[in-house]
Amino acid sequence: MLERTLLAEGYEVSVAADGGAALAEAERAAPDVIVLDVAMPGVDGLAVARRLREKGDPTPILMLTARDAVPDRVAGLEAGADDYLVKPFAVEELVARLRALTRRASDAGAGGAVRSYGDLTLDVPGRRAVRAGRPIELTAREVDLLELLLREPGRVVTRARAVDEIWDAGAETNVVDRYVTRLRRKLGSPPLIRTVRGSGFTLRA
């Protein structure tokens, strides 16, 4: 029912029948917003939200549940949900909340001022990162590369894509390796930037 409703509202919709499938689909589809039912088979919605946040996934999450007690709502928000809707609900309210979440995420992305993952925070305009309280000064290119990795933590950024987006295709792909080496040295241990052999690099704690 929700799939049909959201399709009619102009959304593209991916459906997952259980928590494990939801985690896989979130990584595959990179959605703009996630609607999670708490009472999913296998891994429940609260655990799915926690795992997404632990991986640094910032996708807005709307949690659906039949439980309306205050502790239940608090549990959903503490698991990483951005909003919480109790069943039964009006479809119009669901759609309005989804629009608000996607608009909020879009506004945050347009500013692009600060990105974070784990104990790392990047101040894009200030060209400075902070990791575990330690300030790290970065060059403009280092900021651009780190910001690209922070956009999609856990997903591979190819060398070709980095060259296209940061160097406007005006450099050899091995320049990315040199900058990754510099970033790793500056960010310190434990390492956050992983090499994916034959593909590129990914941000993973």
C-alpha positions, 0 to 999 in steps of 0.5 A, a space after each residue: 500500500 505504501 509503495 503504491 501511494 508513494 509511487 503515485 506521489 512521484 517517488 521512486 520506491 525500493 522495497 525490502 521485506 526484512 531488516 537484512 534486505 533493508 540494509 543491503 538495499 540502502 547500500 545498493 540504492 543510496 535512497 534520499 529517504 528511508 521509511 523503516 517499520 520497527 517490527 520487521 522480520 529478522 533484524 528489526 527497524 531499530 537495529 537497522 537504523 543503528 547499523 546505518 548510523 554506525 556506518 556513517 550513513 546520514 540518510 533521513 529515516 522515518 520510523 513507523 511503529 504501532 507503539 506510541 509510548 514515550 519510551 518507544 518514541 525515544 528508542 526510535 530517535 536514539 537509534 538514529 531515526 529523524 522522525 517517528 510516525 505511529 500507526 495508524 496514520 494518515 497517508 497525507 501526514 506520511 507524505 508531508 513528513 517525507 517531504 520535510 525530511 528530504 527538504 531538510 536533507 537537501 538544504 543541508 547538502 546545499 550548504 555543504 559546510 560540515 560533513 562527519 563520519 565517526 570521530 571525523 568532522 570536516 569543515 569544508 569552507 574552513 579547510 579543516 578537519 577535526 578527528 577525536 578532538 585533534 584539529 587537522 589543517 588541509 589543502 583545498 585539494 585534500 578537502 575536496 577529496 575528503 569531502 567526496 569520500 565523506 559524501 558516500 561513506 562505505 561506497 567506493 570512489 573510483 580514481 577516475 571519478 575523483 579526477 573528473 570531479 576534483 581535477 576536472 579530468 585534467 590529471 593522471 589517476 595516480 594523483 589520487 593515490 598521492 593525495 590519499 597517502 597525504 590524507 591518511 598521514 594527516 588523519 592518523 590512526 586507526 586508518 579511515 580510508 581503505 584501498 579497494 584493489 582495482 577500484 579506488 578508495 572508500 571511507 570505512 572505520 
